Amino acid sequence: MVQVVLVCGGYEGQLRGYQLTVHSGTTADEITLTSMQSPNAASEPEMVGKAVPIFALLAHAGCVRALSCGGELLVSGGSEHTIGVYNVRKRREYGKLLQQDGGGALNCLR
């Protein structure tokens, strides 16, 4: 089994994290989210793993525009010109970086 953390951001400024556990040997084409399946589907897809929510937090006053992960650190950029730094393993926020003098929109983090 392989474990991966999936993090997604939304228009409401929320960050949500899920612990994905996928059976070894599963390809990306075989991974489906059952919540996206039609409720009238004739047959249920075979489960190749599971996703468990591990955190949800309000990270930005505006929408989340960019995410980047490296090791245990997660960095998010919001439409309100702030960058948030988080530790995914410890589930804690390290702080926010504020852009001075308005600046431009943040669209990418590396």
VMD Tcl script that builds the backbone (N, CA, C; Angstrom):
set m [mol new atoms 330]
animate dup $m
set s [atomselect $m all]
$s set {name element resname resid chain x y z} {
  {N N MET 1 A 0.824 -1.177 0.000}
  {CA C MET 1 A 0.000 0.000 0.000}
  {C C MET 1 A 0.874 1.248 0.000}
  {N N VAL 2 A 0.384 2.270 -0.673}
  {CA C VAL 2 A 1.077 3.548 -0.766}
  {C C VAL 2 A 0.192 4.616 -0.125}
  {N N GLN 3 A 0.785 5.482 0.702}
  {CA C GLN 3 A 0.025 6.558 1.333}
  {C C GLN 3 A 0.515 7.900 0.818}
  {N N VAL 4 A -0.437 8.746 0.430}
  {CA C VAL 4 A -0.153 10.061 -0.128}
  {C C VAL 4 A -1.108 11.061 0.509}
  {N N VAL 5 A -0.654 12.293 0.702}
  {CA C VAL 5 A -1.530 13.359 1.183}
  {C C VAL 5 A -1.949 14.195 -0.020}
  {N N LEU 6 A -3.242 14.348 -0.203}
  {CA C LEU 6 A -3.813 15.180 -1.261}
  {C C LEU 6 A -4.363 16.438 -0.603}
  {N N VAL 7 A -3.943 17.611 -1.078}
  {CA C VAL 7 A -4.409 18.888 -0.535}
  {C C VAL 7 A -5.081 19.671 -1.649}
  {N N CYS 8 A -6.240 20.232 -1.349}
  {CA C CYS 8 A -6.942 21.051 -2.331}
  {C C CYS 8 A -7.429 22.327 -1.670}
  {N N GLY 9 A -7.517 23.378 -2.462}
  {CA C GLY 9 A -7.983 24.674 -1.986}
  {C C GLY 9 A -9.226 25.076 -2.738}
  {N N GLY 10 A -9.984 25.999 -2.161}
  {CA C GLY 10 A -11.242 26.382 -2.780}
  {C C GLY 10 A -11.445 27.877 -2.870}
  {N N TYR 11 A -12.541 28.251 -3.510}
  {CA C TYR 11 A -12.903 29.657 -3.676}
  {C C TYR 11 A -13.225 30.326 -2.344}
  {N N GLU 12 A -13.589 29.541 -1.339}
  {CA C GLU 12 A -13.943 30.094 -0.033}
  {C C GLU 12 A -12.726 30.330 0.846}
  {N N GLY 13 A -11.521 30.022 0.367}
  {CA C GLY 13 A -10.306 30.208 1.143}
  {C C GLY 13 A -9.940 29.014 2.003}
  {N N GLN 14 A -10.672 27.915 1.869}
  {CA C GLN 14 A -10.399 26.725 2.678}
  {C C GLN 14 A -9.324 25.856 2.053}
  {N N LEU 15 A -8.565 25.192 2.913}
  {CA C LEU 15 A -7.655 24.119 2.517}
  {C C LEU 15 A -8.185 22.839 3.132}
  {N N ARG 16 A -8.208 21.780 2.346}
  {CA C ARG 16 A -8.632 20.469 2.839}
  {C C ARG 16 A -7.571 19.445 2.491}
  {N N GLY 17 A -7.274 18.583 3.453}
  {CA C GLY 17 A -6.271 17.553 3.244}
  {C C GLY 17 A -6.868 16.175 3.432}
  {N N TYR 18 A -6.453 15.250 2.581}
  {CA C TYR 18 A -6.935 13.868 2.627}
  {C C TYR 18 A -5.742 12.929 2.606}
  {N N GLN 19 A -5.803 11.878 3.418}
  {CA C GLN 19 A -4.800 10.812 3.398}
  {C C GLN 19 A -5.309 9.752 2.438}
  {N N LEU 20 A -4.614 9.583 1.318}
  {CA C LEU 20 A -4.997 8.575 0.333}
  {C C LEU 20 A -4.179 7.324 0.567}
  {N N THR 21 A -4.850 6.208 0.665}
  {CA C THR 21 A -4.186 4.919 0.765}
  {C C THR 21 A -4.577 4.130 -0.474}
  {N N VAL 22 A -3.591 3.826 -1.303}
  {CA C VAL 22 A -3.842 3.165 -2.582}
  {C C VAL 22 A -3.084 1.851 -2.600}
  {N N HIS 23 A -3.717 0.821 -3.108}
  {CA C HIS 23 A -3.065 -0.478 -3.217}
  {C C HIS 23 A -1.868 -0.385 -4.164}
  {N N SER 24 A -0.786 -1.054 -3.833}
  {CA C SER 24 A 0.407 -1.056 -4.670}
  {C C SER 24 A 0.065 -1.593 -6.053}
  {N N GLY 25 A 0.684 -1.023 -7.062}
  {CA C GLY 25 A 0.453 -1.463 -8.425}
  {C C GLY 25 A -0.723 -0.783 -9.102}
  {N N THR 26 A -1.419 0.098 -8.401}
  {CA C THR 26 A -2.552 0.811 -8.987}
  {C C THR 26 A -2.029 1.938 -9.864}
  {N N THR 27 A -2.576 2.055 -11.065}
  {CA C THR 27 A -2.177 3.137 -11.965}
  {C C THR 27 A -3.085 4.335 -11.752}
  {N N ALA 28 A -2.648 5.501 -12.228}
  {CA C ALA 28 A -3.441 6.722 -12.084}
  {C C ALA 28 A -4.792 6.583 -12.780}
  {N N ASP 29 A -4.859 5.826 -13.881}
  {CA C ASP 29 A -6.120 5.647 -14.611}
  {C C ASP 29 A -7.134 4.833 -13.812}
  {N N GLU 30 A -6.679 4.033 -12.867}
  {CA C GLU 30 A -7.581 3.182 -12.089}
  {C C GLU 30 A -8.173 3.888 -10.870}
  {N N ILE 31 A -7.614 5.035 -10.499}
  {CA C ILE 31 A -8.090 5.743 -9.311}
  {C C ILE 31 A -9.301 6.583 -9.674}
  {N N THR 32 A -10.425 6.320 -9.022}
  {CA C THR 32 A -11.641 7.104 -9.236}
  {C C THR 32 A -12.197 7.512 -7.883}
  {N N LEU 33 A -12.890 8.625 -7.859}
  {CA C LEU 33 A -13.564 9.042 -6.645}
  {C C LEU 33 A -15.007 8.606 -6.748}
  {N N THR 34 A -15.453 7.749 -5.836}
  {CA C THR 34 A -16.813 7.223 -5.929}
  {C C THR 34 A -17.850 8.312 -5.756}
  {N N SER 35 A -17.504 9.431 -5.110}
  {CA C SER 35 A -18.472 10.511 -4.940}
  {C C SER 35 A -18.800 11.172 -6.271}
  {N N MET 36 A -17.936 10.992 -7.271}
  {CA C MET 36 A -18.184 11.586 -8.574}
  {C C MET 36 A -18.967 10.653 -9.490}
  {N N GLN 37 A -19.208 9.440 -9.056}
  {CA C GLN 37 A -19.957 8.484 -9.863}
  {C C GLN 37 A -21.442 8.822 -9.833}
  {N N SER 38 A -22.123 8.554 -10.898}
  {CA C SER 38 A -23.562 8.782 -10.965}
  {C C SER 38 A -24.281 7.859 -9.994}
  {N N PRO 39 A -25.255 8.383 -9.215}
  {CA C PRO 39 A -25.969 7.513 -8.273}
  {C C PRO 39 A -26.799 6.440 -8.997}
  {N N ASN 40 A -27.043 6.621 -10.274}
  {CA C ASN 40 A -27.817 5.648 -11.045}
  {C C ASN 40 A -26.928 4.686 -11.817}
  {N N ALA 41 A -25.633 4.686 -11.513}
  {CA C ALA 41 A -24.720 3.796 -12.234}
  {C C ALA 41 A -25.123 2.342 -12.007}
  {N N ALA 42 A -25.011 1.561 -13.070}
  {CA C ALA 42 A -25.441 0.160 -13.003}
  {C C ALA 42 A -24.565 -0.657 -12.064}
  {N N SER 43 A -23.290 -0.368 -12.034}
  {CA C SER 43 A -22.402 -1.127 -11.151}
  {C C SER 43 A -21.414 -0.176 -10.490}
  {N N GLU 44 A -21.062 -0.475 -9.270}
  {CA C GLU 44 A -20.106 0.338 -8.524}
  {C C GLU 44 A -18.694 0.003 -9.006}
  {N N PRO 45 A -17.810 1.002 -9.120}
  {CA C PRO 45 A -16.427 0.708 -9.495}
  {C C PRO 45 A -15.719 -0.036 -8.372}
  {N N GLU 46 A -14.750 -0.838 -8.735}
  {CA C GLU 46 A -13.976 -1.569 -7.730}
  {C C GLU 46 A -13.103 -0.568 -6.973}
  {N N MET 47 A -13.108 -0.653 -5.660}
  {CA C MET 47 A -12.312 0.260 -4.841}
  {C C MET 47 A -10.838 -0.127 -4.932}
  {N N VAL 48 A -10.002 0.838 -5.271}
  {CA C VAL 48 A -8.571 0.583 -5.337}
  {C C VAL 48 A -7.838 1.239 -4.165}
  {N N GLY 49 A -8.578 1.891 -3.279}
  {CA C GLY 49 A -7.991 2.553 -2.123}
  {C C GLY 49 A -9.050 3.337 -1.387}
  {N N LYS 50 A -8.607 4.184 -0.453}
  {CA C LYS 50 A -9.565 5.005 0.275}
  {C C LYS 50 A -8.956 6.363 0.582}
  {N N ALA 51 A -9.827 7.359 0.794}
  {CA C ALA 51 A -9.407 8.717 1.153}
  {C C ALA 51 A -10.039 9.079 2.486}
  {N N VAL 52 A -9.215 9.500 3.426}
  {CA C VAL 52 A -9.686 9.874 4.761}
  {C C VAL 52 A -9.352 11.354 4.990}
  {N N PRO 53 A -10.354 12.188 5.321}
  {CA C PRO 53 A -10.058 13.589 5.617}
  {C C PRO 53 A -9.156 13.707 6.848}
  {N N ILE 54 A -8.081 14.513 6.747}
  {CA C ILE 54 A -7.183 14.669 7.891}
  {C C ILE 54 A -7.149 16.107 8.409}
  {N N PHE 55 A -7.506 17.086 7.569}
  {CA C PHE 55 A -7.611 18.451 8.072}
  {C C PHE 55 A -8.444 19.317 7.144}
  {N N ALA 56 A -8.997 20.366 7.709}
  {CA C ALA 56 A -9.716 21.398 6.961}
  {C C ALA 56 A -9.530 22.689 7.739}
  {N N LEU 57 A -9.139 23.747 7.052}
  {CA C LEU 57 A -8.936 25.008 7.736}
  {C C LEU 57 A -9.226 26.174 6.801}
  {N N LEU 58 A -9.598 27.294 7.398}
  {CA C LEU 58 A -9.809 28.517 6.644}
  {C C LEU 58 A -8.465 29.211 6.559}
  {N N ALA 59 A -7.843 29.158 5.388}
  {CA C ALA 59 A -6.473 29.637 5.227}
  {C C ALA 59 A -6.384 31.060 4.706}
  {N N HIS 60 A -7.366 31.492 3.925}
  {CA C HIS 60 A -7.300 32.800 3.280}
  {C C HIS 60 A -8.654 33.489 3.330}
  {N N ALA 61 A -8.624 34.832 3.334}
  {CA C ALA 61 A -9.865 35.611 3.287}
  {C C ALA 61 A -10.463 35.577 1.880}
  {N N GLY 62 A -9.622 35.397 0.872}
  {CA C GLY 62 A -10.075 35.252 -0.507}
  {C C GLY 62 A -9.904 33.818 -0.958}
  {N N CYS 63 A -9.981 33.587 -2.251}
  {CA C CYS 63 A -9.852 32.211 -2.750}
  {C C CYS 63 A -8.386 31.771 -2.770}
  {N N VAL 64 A -8.178 30.468 -2.695}
  {CA C VAL 64 A -6.842 29.878 -2.775}
  {C C VAL 64 A -6.461 29.831 -4.252}
  {N N ARG 65 A -5.325 30.442 -4.595}
  {CA C ARG 65 A -4.919 30.526 -6.001}
  {C C ARG 65 A -3.752 29.622 -6.335}
  {N N ALA 66 A -2.966 29.196 -5.325}
  {CA C ALA 66 A -1.792 28.368 -5.602}
  {C C ALA 66 A -1.452 27.529 -4.377}
  {N N LEU 67 A -0.945 26.320 -4.633}
  {CA C LEU 67 A -0.483 25.414 -3.575}
  {C C LEU 67 A 0.846 24.812 -3.994}
  {N N SER 68 A 1.718 24.609 -3.020}
  {CA C SER 68 A 2.976 23.924 -3.273}
  {C C SER 68 A 3.339 23.133 -2.028}
  {N N CYS 69 A 3.888 21.942 -2.228}
  {CA C CYS 69 A 4.237 21.055 -1.120}
  {C C CYS 69 A 5.678 20.598 -1.286}
  {N N GLY 70 A 6.381 20.500 -0.186}
  {CA C GLY 70 A 7.732 19.970 -0.196}
  {C C GLY 70 A 8.034 19.363 1.153}
  {N N GLY 71 A 8.239 18.055 1.197}
  {CA C GLY 71 A 8.459 17.383 2.477}
  {C C GLY 71 A 7.224 17.499 3.340}
  {N N GLU 72 A 7.384 18.046 4.534}
  {CA C GLU 72 A 6.230 18.193 5.426}
  {C C GLU 72 A 5.626 19.596 5.365}
  {N N LEU 73 A 6.198 20.486 4.542}
  {CA C LEU 73 A 5.697 21.851 4.449}
  {C C LEU 73 A 4.725 22.030 3.291}
  {N N LEU 74 A 3.686 22.809 3.537}
  {CA C LEU 74 A 2.691 23.190 2.532}
  {C C LEU 74 A 2.653 24.707 2.498}
  {N N VAL 75 A 2.664 25.276 1.302}
  {CA C VAL 75 A 2.590 26.719 1.133}
  {C C VAL 75 A 1.389 27.009 0.249}
  {N N SER 76 A 0.558 27.985 0.656}
  {CA C SER 76 A -0.616 28.343 -0.132}
  {C C SER 76 A -0.604 29.841 -0.399}
  {N N GLY 77 A -1.092 30.213 -1.570}
  {CA C GLY 77 A -1.191 31.614 -1.941}
  {C C GLY 77 A -2.642 31.977 -2.157}
  {N N GLY 78 A -3.054 33.122 -1.630}
  {CA C GLY 78 A -4.443 33.533 -1.737}
  {C C GLY 78 A -4.615 34.778 -2.585}
  {N N SER 79 A -5.856 35.021 -2.986}
  {CA C SER 79 A -6.157 36.182 -3.813}
  {C C SER 79 A -6.034 37.496 -3.041}
  {N N GLU 80 A -5.911 37.424 -1.709}
  {CA C GLU 80 A -5.744 38.629 -0.900}
  {C C GLU 80 A -4.267 38.977 -0.725}
  {N N HIS 81 A -3.391 38.402 -1.563}
  {CA C HIS 81 A -1.958 38.702 -1.618}
  {C C HIS 81 A -1.208 38.246 -0.367}
  {N N THR 82 A -1.588 37.096 0.189}
  {CA C THR 82 A -0.852 36.521 1.317}
  {C C THR 82 A -0.377 35.125 0.953}
  {N N ILE 83 A 0.691 34.699 1.617}
  {CA C ILE 83 A 1.220 33.346 1.469}
  {C C ILE 83 A 1.194 32.714 2.848}
  {N N GLY 84 A 0.544 31.561 2.969}
  {CA C GLY 84 A 0.487 30.844 4.239}
  {C C GLY 84 A 1.454 29.678 4.239}
  {N N VAL 85 A 2.118 29.446 5.352}
  {CA C VAL 85 A 3.080 28.345 5.490}
  {C C VAL 85 A 2.573 27.411 6.585}
  {N N TYR 86 A 2.465 26.115 6.272}
  {CA C TYR 86 A 1.875 25.124 7.179}
  {C C TYR 86 A 2.753 23.886 7.245}
  {N N ASN 87 A 2.699 23.198 8.377}
  {CA C ASN 87 A 3.337 21.900 8.541}
  {C C ASN 87 A 2.233 20.855 8.462}
  {N N VAL 88 A 2.237 20.053 7.405}
  {CA C VAL 88 A 1.178 19.068 7.186}
  {C C VAL 88 A 1.257 17.940 8.206}
  {N N ARG 89 A 2.460 17.512 8.530}
  {CA C ARG 89 A 2.619 16.393 9.472}
  {C C ARG 89 A 2.128 16.764 10.873}
  {N N LYS 90 A 2.482 17.963 11.339}
  {CA C LYS 90 A 2.074 18.406 12.679}
  {C C LYS 90 A 0.711 19.098 12.676}
  {N N ARG 91 A 0.199 19.401 11.482}
  {CA C ARG 91 A -1.093 20.081 11.308}
  {C C ARG 91 A -1.128 21.418 12.058}
  {N N ARG 92 A -0.124 22.257 11.773}
  {CA C ARG 92 A -0.103 23.573 12.392}
  {C C ARG 92 A 0.364 24.620 11.393}
  {N N GLU 93 A -0.103 25.842 11.616}
  {CA C GLU 93 A 0.272 26.960 10.766}
  {C C GLU 93 A 1.531 27.621 11.322}
  {N N TYR 94 A 2.516 27.871 10.448}
  {CA C TYR 94 A 3.723 28.566 10.867}
  {C C TYR 94 A 3.567 30.073 10.775}
  {N N GLY 95 A 2.721 30.541 9.868}
  {CA C GLY 95 A 2.509 31.978 9.757}
  {C C GLY 95 A 2.125 32.386 8.349}
  {N N LYS 96 A 1.987 33.700 8.173}
  {CA C LYS 96 A 1.605 34.274 6.880}
  {C C LYS 96 A 2.640 35.293 6.450}
  {N N LEU 97 A 2.873 35.349 5.155}
  {CA C LEU 97 A 3.718 36.370 4.560}
  {C C LEU 97 A 2.791 37.331 3.833}
  {N N LEU 98 A 2.924 38.624 4.108}
  {CA C LEU 98 A 2.066 39.631 3.506}
  {C C LEU 98 A 2.845 40.404 2.449}
  {N N GLN 99 A 2.191 40.652 1.332}
  {CA C GLN 99 A 2.823 41.404 0.263}
  {C C GLN 99 A 2.609 42.899 0.510}
  {N N GLN 100 A 3.680 43.674 0.515}
  {CA C GLN 100 A 3.578 45.107 0.788}
  {C C GLN 100 A 3.162 45.873 -0.459}
  {N N ASP 101 A 2.545 47.010 -0.248}
  {CA C ASP 101 A 2.174 47.939 -1.322}
  {C C ASP 101 A 1.270 47.311 -2.368}
  {N N GLY 102 A 0.376 46.444 -1.951}
  {CA C GLY 102 A -0.601 45.851 -2.889}
  {C C GLY 102 A -0.018 44.761 -3.748}
  {N N GLY 103 A 0.943 45.078 -4.589}
  {CA C GLY 103 A 1.602 44.087 -5.432}
  {C C GLY 103 A 0.661 43.505 -6.469}
  {N N GLY 104 A 1.112 42.463 -7.122}
  {CA C GLY 104 A 0.327 41.796 -8.150}
  {C C GLY 104 A -0.326 40.541 -7.624}
  {N N ALA 105 A -1.174 39.966 -8.442}
  {CA C ALA 105 A -1.863 38.727 -8.068}
  {C C ALA 105 A -0.881 37.565 -8.000}
  {N N LEU 106 A -1.083 36.681 -7.042}
  {CA C LEU 106 A -0.231 35.512 -6.854}
  {C C LEU 106 A -0.867 34.333 -7.567}
  {N N ASN 107 A -0.200 33.802 -8.586}
  {CA C ASN 107 A -0.766 32.706 -9.374}
  {C C ASN 107 A 0.058 31.425 -9.331}
  {N N CYS 108 A 1.282 31.472 -8.821}
  {CA C CYS 108 A 2.136 30.296 -8.873}
  {C C CYS 108 A 3.101 30.317 -7.691}
  {N N LEU 109 A 3.380 29.150 -7.133}
  {CA C LEU 109 A 4.386 28.979 -6.076}
  {C C LEU 109 A 5.351 27.899 -6.516}
  {N N ARG 110 A 6.635 28.091 -6.280}
  {CA C ARG 110 A 7.636 27.077 -6.628}
  {C C ARG 110 A 8.441 26.704 -5.424}
}
mol reanalyze $m
mol bondsrecalc $m
mol representation Tube
mol addrep $m
